[in-house]
Amino acid sequence: MNILPAIDLKDNSVVRLYRGDYNTVHSVAESAADTARLFSDCGAQMIHVVDLDGARDGVRKNAGTVAEICACSKAAVELGGGIRCMRDVEAVFALGVKRAVIGSAAVSDPEFVRIAAEKYGDRIAVGVDAKGGLVRTHGWTEGTGRNAVEFAVSMENLGVRTIIFTDIDTDGMLSGPPFDTLKRLRAELKCSLTASGGVSSLDDLLRLRELGIDSAIVGKAWYSGAVDLREAIYQCKD
C-alpha cells in the first residue's frame, strides 16, 4: 500500500481543517516546498495536494505554490480542487502535476470525467467526498443526496482508474478511518482505491492495507506527530 502525505493549500499557505470546516483553518507548516522535500526524503512516491480555494470557489489560487512543490520534490504530485473542465486539467498538468483529481465536476459533469479519463488514463482520479454516506461538493460545503458508494461505482464505469474516498466526518479528527465503508467500497470497485480521513496511527494504516486499500492519505496524523512517515511507508509497502 502506498502512503500519500498531504499538503492542503489556502492562500498559498499549508493548512489543515477539522471535518472540512473552513472556519477551523489553521497553519501547520511554514513552507509548502520544504514540506514536500521532507515528504520525498522520507520515501513518499506521491504527494496529495489540495487547493482548498479552488475546491470551495472553483477558482484555483495556489498555482505558483503547486508548481514549486512539483519542481522541488522527487515525488509525483496529485492535485485536487477547482478542476472543473479539460482546460483546468491541462493547466495543472502544465504546472508539473502528475495526476488531476476531479471532485465537484464529477457530480455536475460526468461527461467531462469520461472524456478526461479516456484521454489521460491513470493521470485522472475522482475524489468522492462523503458525509453520512452521501456525496458532498464545493469544498464539502454542498450536499448532493447521492450515495457515495454508488457514485464511486458510476465513476469507475466511466473509465476512472483511481477513486479517492474521503470521509468528512473523520477528516482531521485522528479518530480512525471508516473501515466498514472502505470494506464495502473495496468489494464494489475493481479500480485503485485511496482512503482519506481519520488515520491516527500506524495500526490504522496496516489495517487499511489488510483490507486491500491501494493507497492511504496521511495528513493530520503526520503534522501532529502521531505517525512517523518514513516508518509508515516502510511498514506498508508491498
Summary of the structure (lengths in Angstrom):
residues: 238
radius of gyration: 15.9
end to end distance: 5.9
largest distance: 41.4
contacts: 860
relative contact order: 0.15
helix: 40%
strand: 30%
